[in-house]
Amino acid sequence: MRRRTVRIAAFGLAASLALTALTGCTKHATKSRKSESGAADITLTKECYGLVLSSDASAYDDLVAQGFSDTMKEAGRKAKIRRPKGGTVAEQQKYVKELTEEKVSSIAISPNDADALKEALDEAMGNGIDVCTFGQSGTPESRELMISPVGSDAIAKTLMESVLDISGGSGEWAILSGSSVSALDNLWIDKMKKEMKDDAYSSLELLEIAYGNDQFQTSYDQTKALLQNYPDLKVICAPTTAGMKAAAKAIRDAKSGVRLTGLGLPSEMADYVGEDGICPYFFLWNPVDLGSLTAYVSIALHGDQITGELGEQFKAGGLGTFTVTKADDDGTEVVLGAPYRFDSNNITQWSKKL
């Protein structure tokens, strides 16, 4: 992985705007870098930042894109946002290669399959383009920094405590996850399993881990199968926004007494929290803030304010100051913060925002 000398330990939007005032919205001082493979230097003459989302049909991704785009606009930078059709890895690979050929300043991506995207991301980095991942980890060698929405230990504990509470302390439950090749989803599930070893969870039985591939119809069908196959099922935990929405509808359509918790968007879950009790409460971070933090990291990496080294600190405008820490995959990351809890007391307010 490329590492560079740290020039400034802190970064702020005000500094970015000041720089923009001197250099214009797209032009900046010529910057040449040589790839590790010895390829010819690439001269970057425009500050243009790529964002590759996980899907083209996700309200969650739309909010991430909003935060990224708004922050780039405030900083006088241009954003190129790509939404892969059907959420396929092939589409993500295509967009990474296109952005590399266009010589963007950096690429931020939520990789649907870290191993499959490694070659394309390595090629981008080898051509002097900064790479960071958000939401999903990617391989440590194929990124300079990961932006995590929440600490993996914290989310695993939060979700397990909610399953324990909603189940009444005992009974059968299942997980409806995103993709079986999602590094972050699998990490959360592994940590949930470790959490289950505590005596407090001894009366809970995890029956199945189903995968909806972060697609509504697939997640809906998987939920229907869980309801049919396990008549004594008490709780479904869906650590995926697409899964939460689909599972809630499937439970309601089946007139099932199964309860739901996990990670969801308030605007999509508002109709399921409250009177019928399908979802007593659920959690999420602010996807707009995640997109904004990803923009700050992208600009800071490209400007050499940070390199992704352990212990570095930088300022991300109103989001505060962040410290680069060690990630679970032995790479490095910055963590947005703790998840929010959404329930009948605050769902109306939050559904207007997220």
C-alpha positions as CSV (number, residue, x, y, z in Angstrom):
1,M,0.0,0.0,0.0
2,R,1.3,3.5,-0.8
3,R,2.2,5.6,2.2
4,R,3.1,9.3,2.1
5,T,4.5,11.8,4.6
6,V,1.9,13.5,6.7
7,R,1.9,17.2,6.0
8,I,-1.0,18.4,8.2
9,A,-2.6,16.4,11.1
10,A,-5.9,18.2,10.9
11,F,-8.3,19.0,8.0
12,G,-11.3,21.2,7.9
13,L,-13.9,22.4,5.4
14,A,-13.0,26.0,6.0
15,A,-9.4,25.2,4.8
16,S,-10.7,23.5,1.8
17,L,-12.9,26.4,0.9
18,A,-10.0,28.8,1.3
19,L,-7.9,26.7,-1.0
20,T,-10.7,26.6,-3.5
21,A,-11.0,30.4,-3.4
22,L,-7.3,30.6,-4.5
23,T,-7.3,27.9,-7.1
24,G,-10.8,27.7,-8.5
25,C,-13.4,25.0,-8.3
26,T,-11.7,22.4,-10.4
27,K,-8.1,23.4,-11.1
28,H,-5.3,22.9,-8.6
29,A,-1.5,22.8,-8.6
30,T,-0.2,20.0,-10.8
31,K,0.4,16.9,-8.8
32,S,2.4,13.9,-10.3
33,R,2.8,10.5,-8.7
34,K,4.6,7.4,-9.9
35,S,3.1,4.0,-9.5
36,E,4.8,1.3,-7.5
37,S,5.0,-0.8,-10.7
38,G,7.2,1.8,-12.3
39,A,4.5,2.9,-14.8
40,A,4.6,6.4,-16.2
41,D,3.6,9.2,-13.9
42,I,0.0,10.5,-14.0
43,T,-0.6,14.2,-13.7
44,L,-3.8,15.1,-12.0
45,T,-5.1,18.5,-13.1
46,K,-8.6,18.4,-11.7
47,E,-10.0,17.7,-8.3
48,C,-12.7,15.3,-9.1
49,Y,-13.8,12.6,-6.6
50,G,-15.4,9.3,-7.4
51,L,-18.1,7.6,-5.3
52,V,-19.2,4.0,-6.2
53,L,-22.3,3.0,-4.3
54,S,-23.5,-0.6,-3.7
55,S,-26.7,-0.4,-5.7
56,D,-28.8,1.7,-8.0
57,A,-32.1,1.1,-6.1
58,S,-31.4,1.9,-2.5
59,A,-32.8,4.8,-0.5
60,Y,-29.9,4.3,1.9
61,D,-27.4,4.8,-0.9
62,D,-29.2,7.9,-2.0
63,L,-28.7,9.4,1.4
64,V,-25.0,8.5,1.4
65,A,-24.7,10.1,-2.0
66,Q,-26.4,13.2,-0.8
67,G,-24.0,13.7,2.1
68,F,-21.0,13.1,-0.2
69,S,-22.2,15.4,-2.9
70,D,-23.2,18.2,-0.6
71,T,-19.8,18.2,1.2
72,M,-17.9,18.1,-2.0
73,K,-19.9,21.0,-3.4
74,E,-19.3,23.1,-0.2
75,A,-15.6,22.4,-0.6
76,G,-15.6,23.4,-4.3
77,R,-14.9,19.9,-5.5
78,K,-16.6,17.9,-8.2
79,A,-18.2,14.5,-7.4
80,K,-18.7,11.7,-9.8
81,I,-21.3,9.3,-8.3
82,R,-21.8,5.9,-9.8
83,R,-24.7,3.5,-9.0
84,P,-24.2,-0.1,-10.2
85,K,-27.2,-1.6,-11.9
86,G,-28.6,-4.4,-9.8
87,G,-25.9,-4.0,-7.3
88,T,-23.6,-6.4,-9.2
89,V,-19.9,-6.7,-8.6
90,A,-19.3,-6.6,-12.4
91,E,-20.9,-3.1,-12.5
92,Q,-18.8,-1.9,-9.6
93,Q,-15.6,-3.2,-11.3
94,K,-16.6,-1.4,-14.5
95,Y,-17.1,1.9,-12.7
96,V,-13.8,1.6,-10.8
97,K,-12.0,1.0,-14.1
98,E,-13.8,3.9,-15.7
99,L,-13.0,6.3,-12.9
100,T,-9.3,5.1,-13.0
101,E,-9.2,5.9,-16.7
102,E,-10.7,9.3,-16.1
103,K,-7.9,10.0,-13.6
104,V,-10.1,11.1,-10.7
105,S,-8.4,12.4,-7.6
106,S,-9.8,9.5,-5.5
107,I,-12.3,6.7,-5.4
108,A,-14.5,5.9,-2.5
109,I,-16.4,2.6,-2.7
110,S,-18.7,0.3,-0.8
111,P,-17.5,-3.0,-2.2
112,N,-20.1,-5.7,-2.6
113,D,-17.3,-8.3,-2.9
114,A,-13.9,-7.3,-1.5
115,D,-12.0,-10.1,-3.2
116,A,-13.6,-9.6,-6.6
117,L,-12.8,-5.9,-6.6
118,K,-9.2,-6.2,-5.4
119,E,-7.7,-6.2,-8.8
120,A,-9.5,-3.1,-10.0
121,L,-8.8,-1.2,-6.8
122,D,-5.1,-2.2,-6.8
123,E,-4.9,-0.9,-10.4
124,A,-6.4,2.5,-9.3
125,M,-3.9,2.8,-6.4
126,G,-1.1,1.8,-8.7
127,N,-2.0,4.7,-11.0
128,G,-1.7,7.2,-8.1
129,I,-5.4,7.4,-7.2
130,D,-6.3,7.4,-3.6
131,V,-8.8,4.7,-2.5
132,C,-11.0,4.5,0.6
133,T,-13.9,2.2,1.4
134,F,-17.1,3.1,3.3
135,G,-19.7,0.9,4.9
136,Q,-18.0,-2.3,3.6
137,S,-14.3,-3.0,4.3
138,G,-12.6,-4.2,1.2
139,T,-9.2,-5.8,1.5
140,P,-6.7,-3.9,3.6
141,E,-4.1,-3.9,0.7
142,S,-6.6,-2.3,-1.7
143,R,-7.5,0.8,0.3
144,E,-5.8,3.5,2.3
145,L,-8.6,3.9,4.9
146,M,-12.0,2.5,5.7
147,I,-14.9,4.6,6.9
148,S,-17.0,2.5,9.2
149,P,-20.5,3.7,10.2
150,V,-20.2,2.1,13.6
151,G,-17.8,-0.1,15.6
152,S,-18.4,-3.8,14.9
153,D,-18.3,-4.8,18.5
154,A,-20.8,-2.1,19.4
155,I,-23.3,-3.1,16.7
156,A,-23.1,-6.8,17.4
157,K,-23.8,-6.2,21.1
158,T,-26.6,-3.8,20.4
159,L,-28.3,-6.2,18.0
160,M,-28.0,-9.2,20.3
161,E,-29.4,-7.2,23.2
162,S,-32.4,-6.2,21.2
163,V,-33.0,-9.8,20.1
164,L,-32.8,-10.9,23.8
165,D,-35.2,-8.2,24.9
166,I,-37.8,-8.6,22.1
167,S,-37.8,-12.4,22.4
168,G,-38.5,-12.1,26.1
169,G,-35.1,-13.8,26.9
170,S,-35.7,-17.1,25.1
171,G,-36.8,-18.8,21.9
172,E,-36.0,-19.3,18.3
173,W,-34.7,-16.5,16.1
174,A,-33.1,-16.0,12.7
175,I,-30.9,-13.5,10.8
176,L,-31.8,-12.0,7.5
177,S,-28.5,-10.6,6.2
178,G,-27.4,-8.9,3.0
179,S,-24.9,-10.8,0.9
180,S,-23.0,-13.9,1.8
181,V,-19.8,-12.3,0.4
182,S,-20.2,-9.0,2.3
183,A,-17.2,-8.8,4.6
184,L,-18.8,-6.4,7.0
185,D,-22.1,-8.3,7.2
186,N,-20.2,-11.5,7.9
187,L,-18.0,-9.7,10.5
188,W,-21.1,-8.5,12.4
189,I,-22.7,-12.0,12.3
190,D,-19.5,-13.6,13.6
191,K,-19.3,-11.1,16.5
192,M,-23.0,-11.7,17.2
193,K,-22.3,-15.4,17.5
194,K,-19.4,-14.7,19.9
195,E,-21.8,-12.5,21.9
196,M,-24.2,-15.4,22.1
197,K,-21.7,-17.4,24.1
198,D,-22.5,-15.2,27.1
199,D,-24.8,-17.0,29.6
200,A,-27.4,-14.3,29.1
201,Y,-28.2,-15.8,25.7
202,S,-28.2,-19.4,26.6
203,S,-32.0,-19.7,26.1
204,L,-31.9,-18.3,22.5
205,E,-31.6,-20.6,19.5
206,L,-30.3,-19.2,16.2
207,L,-32.0,-21.3,13.6
208,E,-30.8,-19.9,10.3
209,I,-28.9,-17.2,8.6
210,A,-30.7,-16.2,5.3
211,Y,-29.3,-13.9,2.7
212,G,-31.4,-11.4,0.7
213,N,-28.5,-9.9,-1.3
214,D,-29.7,-6.5,-0.3
215,Q,-32.6,-6.8,-2.8
216,F,-36.2,-6.2,-1.7
217,Q,-37.8,-9.2,-3.5
218,T,-35.1,-11.7,-2.6
219,S,-35.3,-10.5,1.1
220,Y,-39.1,-10.7,1.0
221,D,-39.0,-14.3,-0.3
222,Q,-36.4,-15.3,2.2
223,T,-38.5,-13.9,5.0
224,K,-41.5,-15.8,3.8
225,A,-39.5,-19.0,3.8
226,L,-38.3,-18.4,7.4
227,L,-41.9,-17.9,8.5
228,Q,-43.1,-21.0,6.8
229,N,-40.2,-23.3,7.8
230,Y,-40.1,-22.3,11.5
231,P,-43.6,-22.0,13.0
232,D,-42.1,-21.2,16.5
233,L,-39.9,-18.4,15.3
234,K,-40.0,-15.4,17.6
235,V,-37.6,-12.8,16.2
236,I,-35.9,-11.9,12.9
237,C,-32.8,-9.7,13.1
238,A,-32.0,-7.9,9.8
239,P,-28.7,-6.0,9.8
240,T,-29.5,-4.5,6.4
241,T,-31.9,-1.7,5.4
242,A,-33.2,-3.5,2.3
243,G,-33.8,-6.6,4.4
244,M,-35.6,-4.7,7.2
245,K,-38.1,-3.1,4.8
246,A,-38.8,-6.4,3.0
247,A,-39.0,-8.5,6.1
248,A,-41.5,-6.0,7.7
249,K,-43.8,-6.3,4.7
250,A,-43.5,-10.0,4.5
251,I,-44.4,-10.4,8.2
252,R,-47.4,-8.1,7.9
253,D,-48.6,-9.8,4.7
254,A,-48.4,-13.2,6.5
255,K,-50.2,-11.8,9.5
256,S,-47.4,-13.4,11.6
257,G,-46.6,-12.7,15.2
258,V,-42.9,-12.8,14.5
259,R,-41.1,-9.6,15.7
260,L,-38.4,-7.7,13.8
261,T,-35.3,-5.7,14.7
262,G,-32.1,-4.7,13.0
263,L,-30.8,-1.8,10.9
264,G,-33.3,0.2,9.0
265,L,-34.3,3.6,7.6
266,P,-36.9,5.5,9.6
267,S,-38.7,6.7,6.5
268,E,-39.1,3.0,5.4
269,M,-39.9,1.6,8.8
270,A,-42.3,4.2,10.2
271,D,-45.4,2.2,9.2
272,Y,-44.1,-0.9,11.1
273,V,-43.2,0.7,14.4
274,G,-46.0,1.2,16.8
275,E,-49.5,-0.1,16.9
276,D,-49.1,-3.6,15.4
277,G,-45.7,-4.0,17.0
278,I,-44.0,-5.8,14.0
279,C,-40.8,-3.9,14.9
280,P,-40.7,-2.6,18.5
281,Y,-37.4,-0.7,17.7
282,F,-34.4,-0.8,15.4
283,F,-31.1,1.0,14.8
284,L,-29.0,2.9,12.3
285,W,-26.5,5.6,12.0
286,N,-27.0,8.7,9.8
287,P,-26.2,7.8,6.2
288,V,-25.9,11.4,5.2
289,D,-23.2,11.9,7.8
290,L,-21.5,8.7,6.5
291,G,-21.4,10.2,3.0
292,S,-20.1,13.5,4.3
293,L,-17.3,11.8,6.3
294,T,-16.4,9.8,3.2
295,A,-16.0,13.1,1.3
296,Y,-13.8,14.6,4.0
297,V,-11.6,11.5,4.1
298,S,-11.3,11.5,0.3
299,I,-10.2,15.1,0.2
300,A,-7.8,14.6,3.1
301,L,-6.2,11.6,1.5
302,H,-5.8,13.3,-1.8
303,G,-4.3,16.4,-0.2
304,D,-1.9,14.4,1.9
305,Q,-3.4,15.7,5.1
306,I,-3.7,12.0,6.1
307,T,-2.3,8.8,4.7
308,G,-4.4,6.2,6.6
309,E,-1.7,5.6,9.2
310,L,-2.7,4.4,12.7
311,G,-3.1,7.3,15.1
312,E,-3.6,10.1,12.6
313,Q,-6.2,12.7,13.4
314,F,-8.2,15.1,11.2
315,K,-11.2,17.4,11.4
316,A,-14.3,16.7,9.4
317,G,-16.2,20.0,9.7
318,G,-19.3,19.8,12.0
319,L,-18.9,16.1,12.4
320,G,-15.9,16.6,14.7
321,T,-12.4,15.3,14.9
322,F,-11.6,11.7,14.0
323,T,-8.7,9.4,14.8
324,V,-7.5,6.6,12.6
325,T,-7.7,3.3,14.4
326,K,-7.0,-0.4,13.7
327,A,-9.7,-2.2,11.8
328,D,-10.8,-5.8,12.5
329,D,-9.1,-6.9,9.2
330,D,-5.8,-5.4,10.4
331,G,-6.1,-2.4,8.1
332,T,-7.1,1.0,9.4
333,E,-10.4,2.8,9.8
334,V,-12.3,5.8,11.2
335,V,-15.6,5.2,12.9
336,L,-18.5,7.5,12.4
337,G,-20.1,6.9,15.8
338,A,-22.6,4.9,17.9
339,P,-25.9,3.8,16.2
340,Y,-29.2,5.6,16.9
341,R,-32.2,3.8,18.4
342,F,-35.5,4.4,16.6
343,D,-38.9,3.6,18.3
344,S,-42.4,4.9,18.5
345,N,-41.2,7.9,20.5
346,N,-39.0,9.3,17.8
347,I,-39.9,7.6,14.5
348,T,-42.1,10.3,13.2
349,Q,-39.4,13.0,13.7
350,W,-36.6,10.9,12.2
351,S,-38.7,9.6,9.2
352,K,-38.8,13.2,7.9
353,K,-35.0,13.2,7.8
354,L,-33.8,9.7,6.9
